[in-house]
Structures are given as C-alpha cells and as structure tokens.
Amino acid sequence: MDNKVENPKTEVPATTEMNDRDYLNDVLECEKNLSNNLSTAINEASNQALFQDIFDMFTESKQAARQLFNLTFQKGWYCLEKAEVTKINQKANELQQKLNELQ
C-alpha cells in the first residue's frame, strides 16, 4: 500500500546553478521567516493601528506562503505521508493526557 500523497515531479536541471525548485524553496522559506517575525511584531504592537497594519502584512505573508507551498506540491517537489488511523489515535490520546495533566 502506497502511503504517500504526491504529484509527478517536474524535472529541473541538475547543475550547480539555481533552478526553479531552488528559487521556489528559497522564496517559500523567506515567506515563512517573514510571517514568523511578523507574528512576534503583532504580539508587541504598541497600539491598535500598528497592530492592524502588521496583522494585515502577516495575513498576506501567510497567504503567499500557502500559495508557494501549493505550487511546490503541484510540481511534485513536496510529498505528504498519509497518517495511519492508529497513529492519529495514539497522538490524540497523548495530547489528551497532557491536557488532563494541565487541569
């Protein structure tokens, strides 16, 4: 049974030069870092107007990162693994136990 969710890979040249996959991964990483930094700025915004401006930038950055991720997946440069029901249940039980410990 195939446990992967993936698309056919779009081939890129195997050279020392950056290719489309490299550029896409680089831009995606930049968007992830930008949104992480904006998240910190949101928490530390000194007034509502500043908060809203940063929050808007954060939302745009997250949307861009999502679009970039979707493109990498469509190109076959990222694959997912189907989670087995037993693993999902095991993780849910672990998290429930941790939640119970906090109460």
C-alpha positions, 0 to 999 in steps of 0.5 A: 500500500502506497502511503504517500500523497504526491504529484509527478515531479517536474524535472529541473536541471541538475547543475550547480546553478539555481533552478526553479525548485531552488528559487521556489524553496528559497522564496517559500522559506523567506515567506515563512521567516517573514510571517514568523517575525511578523507574528512576534511584531503583532504580539508587541504592537504598541497600539491598535493601528500598528497592530492592524497594519502588521496583522494585515502584512502577516495575513498576506505573508501567510497567504503567499506562503500557502500559495508557494507551498501549493505550487511546490506540491503541484510540481511534485517537489513536496510529498505528504505521508498519509497518517495511519488511523492508529497513529492519529489515535495514539497522538490524540490520546497523548495530547489528551493526557497532557491536557488532563495533566494541565487541569 
